[in-house]
């Protein structure tokens, strides 16, 4: 991920937030196991951290 553009970073960040919010919504309406909840939360946080570490942000 050496050639990470700002667009790719924003896409990763958006997908990470979408995964986290989707898991929260599903856990309200359906019963998910702890493994599923943890997997979705970990995947979302991993995507967010990846976008922040490898992202190119000069101005926010």
C-alpha positions in Angstrom: 0.0 0.0 0.0 2.8 2.4 -0.8 0.8 4.2 -3.5 -2.2 5.1 -1.4 -4.1 8.0 -2.7 -6.5 10.2 -0.8 -9.4 8.6 -2.6 -8.4 5.1 -1.7 -8.0 6.3 1.9 -11.4 7.8 2.0 -12.9 4.6 0.5 -11.2 2.4 3.2 -12.5 4.8 5.9 -16.0 4.7 4.6 -16.1 0.9 4.3 -14.7 0.6 7.9 -17.4 2.9 9.3 -20.1 1.0 7.2 -19.0 -2.4 8.6 -19.1 -1.1 12.2 -22.5 0.5 11.8 -23.9 -2.5 10.0 -22.8 -4.8 12.7 -24.4 -2.6 15.3 -27.7 -2.5 13.4 -27.7 -6.3 12.9 -27.0 -6.9 16.5 -30.1 -4.9 17.5 -32.5 -6.8 15.3 -30.9 -10.3 15.2 -29.0 -12.2 17.8 -25.4 -12.4 16.7 -22.8 -14.5 18.5 -19.9 -12.7 20.3 -17.5 -14.1 17.7 -19.5 -12.4 14.9 -19.8 -9.1 16.7 -16.1 -9.1 17.5 -15.1 -10.1 14.0 -17.1 -7.3 12.4 -15.9 -4.7 14.9 -12.3 -5.9 14.5 -12.6 -5.7 10.7 -14.0 -2.2 10.8 -11.4 -0.9 13.2 -8.7 -2.5 11.2 -9.9 -0.8 8.0 -10.1 2.5 9.9 -6.6 2.2 11.3 -5.2 1.1 7.9 -6.7 4.1 6.3 -5.3 6.4 8.9 -1.8 4.9 8.9 -1.3 4.7 5.2 -3.4 7.7 4.3 -2.1 10.9 2.8 -3.7 13.8 4.8 -2.1 17.2 4.5 -5.1 19.1 5.5 -8.1 18.0 7.5 
